Amino acid sequence: MRLGDGALRALTTIGAISFLAAATIHISTFLPVSGEPFSVAQFVLVLPMFVVFGGAILAVGGRRPRIEIPRGGLGLAIAVLVLVLFVYSFINFFITRLPGQPVSLDGSYYFSAHGARTPISREQYEEALRLQVRLFTGDILLFMGVGTALLFATLGAPAAAAAGGAAIVIDLQRRRMDMSPRARLVVGVFGVISALVVAYWLLLSGSVQGDAPTIWVVGVIAITLFNVIRYWRWIARGRAESPQGRPEDKSRR
C-alpha cells in the first residue's frame, strides 16, 4: 500500500496536533491539578497514535525514502527532539511507578493490587492518577513523535535531497546511514550523556531499592558501559575525521 502526498500531509498534520495535545496533558501532570479529566482525555489520543504511527510505517515501507537531516533548521530540530523523546520515554517508563491501581469507591480512595486494597488520601489518589497519565502519555509522545517525524521526512525527502549539505543521510533503500564528522561527534556525545543519565535514574532514582537483585545492578552497569564505549568510539571517529583532527592539518599550522 502506497500513500499519496495528500494522505501524508493529512497524517502529518494530525500527528503534529495530537503530539501537542499529548505534550500539554503530559506537562500538566507535573502540576497540582485534578487527574480525573486527564485520565479520560489521554485515551482520545490512542486512535490518532495508531493511525499516525501505522501510516508512517506504511509510508516508509512503501517509499523507502532517502532521509537527509540538514545541518540546521527545522529538520535538525525534529531529529534532536526524537532523540530526546527516546531517552525521556525510557526514563519515564522506569521511574513512574505505582503500588497499585488508584480506585475511588463510595467516597473513599484505595490502591488496588491483586485484589488487596490499601486506603489512601484524596491527595494520594490525585497524585496516582497524574502518575498514570504521565506514564501513558509518555509512550504516546514517543510513538506520535516518531511517526510524525517519519511522515515529515518521507514527505520532504525530495526537497531535502535537492538542498544538499546534510549532516546525516539515512538511505532506507540501501539500508545505509552516513554521517558527517561533526554529526558523528555530536551524536556520540549525546549517546554517552544519555547512557549515563539513564543509568543514574535506573540505579538511584527509584528502580533499584535496597533489596534489589544484584543481577539487575550488574546488568544496568554492563549495558551502560557497552553504550558508553560504543558512543565513545563514535566521538573518536568524529574527531579523527574532522578537519581539526587530521594530522596533515595540524602539521600545516
DRENNU-562666 format. One record per residue (C-alpha): residue in three letters; x, y, z. Coordinates in steps of 0.1 Angstrom, whole numbers, plus 5000, padded with zeros to 4 digits. Layout:
REM residues N
ALAXYZ...
END
This chain:
REM residues 253
MET500050005000ARG501550334989LEU500250655005GLY499950964983ASP501351304992GLY497951435002ALA497451145027LEU500951205041ARG500251575046ALA496951495064LEU498651235087THR501551475094THR499051745104ILE497151505126GLY500351385142ALA501651735149ILE498351845165SER498051525185PHE501651555197LEU501051905210ALA497851785228ALA499751485244ALA502651715254THR500151955270ILE498551675290HIS501851525300ILE503351855312SER500151925332THR500751605353PHE503651785369LEU501252055383PRO498952015413VAL495751975392SER492951715392GLY494051395374GLU490551275366PRO489951485334PHE493351385320SER492651015327VAL489851045302ALA491451275277GLN494551065273PHE492550775257VAL491351015230LEU494851025217VAL495250645213LEU493450625179PRO495550915164MET498650755177PHE497950425159VAL496850595127VAL499850825126PHE502550565136GLY500950305114GLY500750545084ALA504450635090ILE505450265088LEU503450215056ALA504950535041VAL508450435049GLY507950075038GLY506350185005ARG508650464996ARG511850375013PRO513050745011ARG516450885014ILE516151095045GLU518551385049ILE518951565082PRO520251915075ARG522952095095GLY520452335108GLY516852445106LEU513552255113GLY514851915102LEU517651925127ALA515352045155ILE512951755148ALA515851505148VAL517051625182LEU513551625196VAL513151255185LEU516451165203VAL515351345234LEU511951165233PHE513650825232VAL515750895263TYR512951065282SER510350795275PHE512850535287ILE513450715319ASN509850795324PHE508850435320PHE511150305347ILE510850585373THR507050635371ARG505850355394LEU502750295415PRO502050045443GLY498649975427GLN495750095407PRO494150415422VAL490450345428SER487650565441LEU484750385458ASP481950535479GLY483950845487SER487050655497TYR490250605479TYR492450305476PHE495450145459SER494249815444ALA496849545438HIS496049185432GLY492649215449ALA494149385480ARG493149745488THR495249995506PRO493450315519ILE494950635507SER494051005509ARG492451215483GLU495751385476GLN497551055471TYR494750945448GLU495051255426GLU498851215425ALA498450855415LEU496150955387ARG498651215374LEU501350955375GLN499250715355VAL498550975329ARG502251075328LEU503350715322PHE500750665294THR501250995277GLY505050945278ASP504650645255ILE502150835233LEU504651125229LEU507350885217PHE505250695191MET503451015180GLY506651205177VAL508550935158GLY505550875135THR505151245127ALA508851285122LEU509050995097LEU506051125078PHE507551475076ALA510951325065THR509251105039LEU507151385025GLY510051625025ALA512751385013PRO513051514977ALA513351874988ALA515951785014ALA517951584989ALA517951874965ALA519152114991GLY522351914999GLY524651975028ALA523051715051ALA524651625084ILE523151275084VAL521851075054ILE519650765060ASP519250575028LEU516450325035GLN516650175000ARG520250075005ARG519950035043ARG522850265049MET523450565072ASP526250825065MET527151105089SER529351405087PRO532351415112ARG530651685133ALA527351495134ARG529051175144LEU530851375172VAL527651535184VAL525651215183GLY528451035201VAL528551295229PHE524751285232GLY524850905234VAL527450905262ILE525551155282SER522250975276ALA523650635287LEU524950795319VAL521750975327VAL519650665321ALA521950455343TYR521750725370TRP517950715371LEU517750345370LEU520250295398LEU519550585421SER516050725414GLY513550455423SER514050155401VAL516750005424GLN515949985461GLY517949835489ASP516749485483ALA517149495445PRO518749185430THR522449215422ILE521849085386TRP519849405379VAL522649635391VAL525249435372GLY523049435341VAL522549815341ILE526249875346ALA527149635318ILE524749785293THR525850135303LEU529550055298PHE528749895264ASN526850205253VAL529550445266ILE532350255248ARG530350245216TYR529450605215TRP532950705227ARG534250535196TRP531850755176ILE533351055192ALA536950935185ARG536050875148GLY534251205145ARG537351385159ALA539651195136GLU537651265105SER537051635113PRO539451885096GLN540751995130GLY541651645139ARG543551545108PRO547351525113GLU548051695080ASP546051995090LYS547852025123SER551252005106ARG550452305084ARG549752525114
END
